[in-house]
Amino acid sequence: MRAVSAAEANRQFSHLLRRVRSGHRFLVTSHGHPVAKLVPVDDGDTVAPLARSALVGRLESTPVVDVGTWTRDGLYERS
């Protein structure tokens, strides 16, 4: 896996995606620290369905809270 800076990834995003499509993998860094991976999508990937199932289960078990009526102005009101 080749490391690329976030700035380089930003400048060469289309090129990196073409390389990822052909099987290459990249580690994106910011100030020398890893922050993301660009990897090919695995058709047998089970993470997304499991994550979706966990999220739906958590949402179904969370009680609904009445927070009253919101207005657009109220949402953007500055303190």
N, C-alpha and C positions, 0 to 999 in steps of 0.2 A: 504494500500500500504506500503510495507516494504522498508525502506531505506537501500541501500548497497553502500559501497564506490566504486569508480572507480577501485581501485586495486582489491577488492574482486570480482567485476563483471568480471574483466579481468581473474582472476584465475579460476572462477567458471562459465564461460559463458555457456558452454554446459548444466550444471545443471540448471542454471537460465532459459535457453530457454525451457527445459523440463517442468519446473514449470509454465512458462508463457503459454505454450501449454495447460496445464491443468487448466488455468484460473487465476493464480496468477499474481500480478502486482508489479513492483519494481520501486523505485525512485533511480536513480544513482546519487551519490554526489561526488564532488571533493573538497577537503579541507572544507567539511561541507556545501557546497553550491549545490543545485540541478542543475544538468546539462542535465539529460535525463530521459526518462521513458521507461521501458520495459513493454509493455502491449500486450495482445492478439490482433491479427488483427480482426477487426470487418468486417464480410462479407458484411454488409450493409454500410460500410464506404463511405461517399460521399466526404470526404476532398480531396482525390487524384484526382478524376475527376474534381472537381471544381478548384483545384490548376493548373492542366494541362490546363484547359480551359482558366484560367486567364493568364498563361504563354504564351500560343499560341496567345492569343489576344494582349498581350503586344509586343511580337516579331513581329507580323504582322503590328503593328502600328509604329514600330521603323524604322526610315529611314536607308537604307544601307549606310555605310560610306566606301569610298575607302581609305584604309590605305597604298596602294602601295604593292610592292612585299616584302615578307619576305623570309629570308633564315634561314636554321637551325642554322648556326653560328651566325646570327644576333639575333636570339631569345635567344641564350645562352651567348651572349656577356656580359662580366663583365664590370661594370663601374669603 
